[in-house]
Amino acid sequence: MEYLSSPEGINNIIVGIILVGAINAIFITYSVRRTYGAAKKDREQLKIQQAKIDKLSPKEE
């Protein structure tokens, strides 16, 4: 317990907190990019499908 109260122990705790925070930030960034990329890909796929449907059955005016 004395080690954690010493300046070296406090520095190690701070470094540990920074490392955990950095890893967490990387994970969050990866998750957001992956989710956004999947949604963007789905939207593009829907546009292509809609274009094919419109081409096969044009609307009469």
C-alpha positions in Angstrom: 0.0 0.0 0.0 2.9 2.3 0.7 4.1 1.8 -2.9 0.8 3.1 -4.3 1.2 6.2 -2.1 4.7 6.9 -3.3 5.4 9.2 -6.3 6.5 6.1 -8.3 3.3 4.3 -7.5 1.1 7.3 -8.4 3.0 7.7 -11.7 2.4 4.1 -12.5 -1.3 4.4 -11.7 -1.6 7.5 -13.9 0.2 5.7 -16.8 -2.1 2.8 -16.4 -5.2 5.1 -16.5 -3.9 6.8 -19.6 -3.2 3.4 -21.3 -6.7 2.1 -20.5 -8.2 5.4 -21.8 -6.2 5.2 -25.0 -7.2 1.6 -25.6 -10.8 2.5 -24.9 -10.7 5.5 -27.3 -9.2 3.2 -30.1 -11.9 0.6 -29.5 -14.7 3.3 -29.6 -13.3 4.8 -32.8 -13.1 1.4 -34.5 -16.6 0.5 -33.5 -18.1 3.8 -34.7 -16.2 3.6 -38.1 -17.3 0.0 -38.6 -20.9 0.8 -37.8 -20.9 3.9 -40.0 -19.2 2.0 -42.8 -21.8 -0.8 -42.6 -24.7 1.7 -42.7 -23.1 3.5 -45.6 -22.6 0.3 -47.5 -26.3 -0.7 -46.9 -27.5 2.6 -48.2 -25.5 2.2 -51.3 -26.8 -1.3 -51.8 -30.4 0.0 -51.4 -29.8 2.7 -54.0 -28.5 0.1 -56.5 -31.5 -2.1 -55.8 -33.9 0.7 -56.2 -32.3 1.8 -59.5 -32.7 -1.8 -60.8 -36.4 -1.9 -59.7 -37.0 1.5 -61.4 -35.3 0.3 -64.6 -37.4 -2.9 -64.7 -40.7 -1.3 -63.9 -40.7 2.4 -65.0 -43.5 4.5 -63.7 -46.2 5.6 -66.1 -47.1 9.3 -66.1 
